[in-house]
Amino acid sequence: MKKPTSDYMAVIELHGGDILLSDGMQSEKQFMQHGTTSTFSHSLAVTVMCLRIAAALRLKTHERELVRGALLHDYCLYDWHEPHKGLHAFSHPKAALENARRDFEVGKIEQNMILSHMWPLGKLPRCRESFILCLADKLCAVRETFRRKKKEQ
């Protein structure tokens, strides 16, 4: 039986409530990630997906680090659709990590999650949580990119 999203939200608020309420994360509501999905909503969806994958596969994870790394994986604080330095796919993990380190305590697991979430385009994932994030991020990105707009009734 699938857990309701509200159960996952309780876990996310427990481990990442400070991130969700931060000015930086709140600013991500104004930046579009994929289609009509904001970076904030994308990061939250990816975090829920990480928890779902870990539960479905019965994987033992560092739950706190999984939540925090997933929330911060795209913590770039800029609109990637506008011109900036470097190719976004390759440069944004480092920008996200720099911002995450500046605003929060980020351990080794979260650092690897953030830096490797674009694998195979970037760094190799070095922990279970990073592999989960890679999969969750790609699943959510595809869903968000190809989501059809609801017809007006």
C-alpha positions in Angstrom: 0.0 0.0 0.0 1.3 3.4 -1.0 1.9 6.0 1.8 -0.1 9.2 1.4 2.0 12.3 0.5 1.0 13.9 3.8 3.1 11.2 5.6 6.1 12.1 3.5 5.5 15.8 4.1 5.7 15.3 7.8 9.1 13.7 7.4 10.2 16.5 5.1 9.1 19.2 7.6 10.8 17.3 10.4 14.2 17.2 8.7 14.0 20.1 6.3 11.5 22.6 7.7 14.2 25.2 8.1 15.1 24.8 4.4 11.5 25.1 3.2 11.0 28.3 5.2 14.3 29.9 4.3 14.3 33.1 2.2 16.5 31.3 -0.4 14.1 28.4 -0.9 11.1 30.7 -0.8 12.7 32.7 -3.7 12.8 29.5 -5.7 9.0 29.8 -6.1 9.6 32.6 -8.7 12.0 30.5 -10.9 10.6 28.0 -13.4 12.4 24.6 -13.5 10.5 22.4 -16.0 7.4 23.4 -17.9 5.2 25.3 -15.5 6.8 23.8 -12.4 8.8 26.2 -10.1 12.2 25.2 -8.7 10.6 25.1 -5.2 7.8 22.7 -6.3 10.3 20.6 -8.3 12.6 20.3 -5.2 9.7 19.3 -3.0 8.4 16.7 -5.5 11.9 15.2 -5.9 12.2 15.0 -2.1 8.9 13.1 -1.9 10.0 10.9 -4.8 13.3 10.1 -2.9 11.3 9.0 0.1 8.9 6.9 -2.0 11.8 5.2 -3.8 13.6 4.4 -0.6 10.4 3.0 1.0 9.4 1.0 -2.1 12.8 -0.6 -2.4 13.1 -1.0 1.4 16.5 0.8 1.3 18.2 1.8 4.5 19.1 5.4 4.2 20.2 8.4 6.2 16.7 9.9 6.1 17.7 13.4 7.4 20.5 13.7 4.8 18.2 12.2 2.0 15.6 14.9 2.7 18.0 17.8 3.0 20.2 16.9 0.0 17.1 16.4 -2.1 15.6 19.8 -1.1 18.9 21.5 -1.8 19.9 19.7 -5.1 18.8 22.7 -7.3 19.4 25.5 -4.7 20.9 27.7 -7.4 18.9 30.8 -6.7 18.8 32.0 -10.3 16.6 31.6 -13.4 18.5 29.1 -15.5 16.5 30.1 -18.6 18.3 33.5 -18.6 22.0 33.7 -19.9 24.6 33.0 -17.2 28.1 31.7 -16.9 28.5 28.1 -18.1 26.1 25.4 -19.2 23.4 25.0 -16.6 23.4 21.2 -16.7 27.1 21.2 -15.8 27.4 24.3 -13.6 24.3 24.4 -11.4 25.3 21.6 -9.0 28.4 23.5 -7.9 26.3 26.8 -7.6 23.7 24.9 -5.6 26.3 23.5 -3.2 27.9 26.9 -2.7 24.6 28.4 -1.8 23.6 25.4 0.4 27.0 25.7 2.3 26.5 29.4 2.8 22.9 29.1 4.1 22.9 25.7 5.9 25.0 23.0 7.5 25.7 20.5 4.7 27.4 17.2 5.5 29.3 14.9 3.2 26.2 12.9 2.1 24.3 16.0 1.1 27.3 17.5 -0.6 27.7 14.3 -2.8 23.9 14.3 -3.5 24.0 17.9 -4.7 27.2 17.6 -6.8 26.2 14.3 -8.4 22.5 14.6 -9.0 23.1 15.3 -12.7 25.0 12.0 -13.2 26.1 10.8 -15.7 26.7 14.4 -16.8 28.6 15.2 -13.6 30.2 13.7 -10.6 29.7 10.0 -9.8 27.3 9.3 -6.9 29.2 7.9 -3.9 26.3 7.0 -1.6 22.9 5.3 -1.7 21.2 8.6 -1.1 22.9 10.2 -4.2 21.7 7.3 -6.5 18.2 7.7 -5.2 18.3 11.4 -5.9 19.6 10.9 -9.4 16.7 8.6 -10.2 14.0 10.8 -8.4 15.3 14.0 -10.1 15.1 12.4 -13.6 11.6 10.9 -13.0 10.2 14.2 -11.7 11.9 16.2 -14.5 10.3 14.0 -17.2 6.9 14.2 -15.5 7.1 18.0 -15.2 8.4 18.5 -18.7 5.8 16.4 -20.4 2.8 17.2 -18.2 -0.1 18.3 -20.2 -1.9 21.4 -19.1 -5.4 20.7 -17.8 -8.1 21.8 -20.2 -10.2 24.7 -19.0 -13.7 23.6 -18.2 
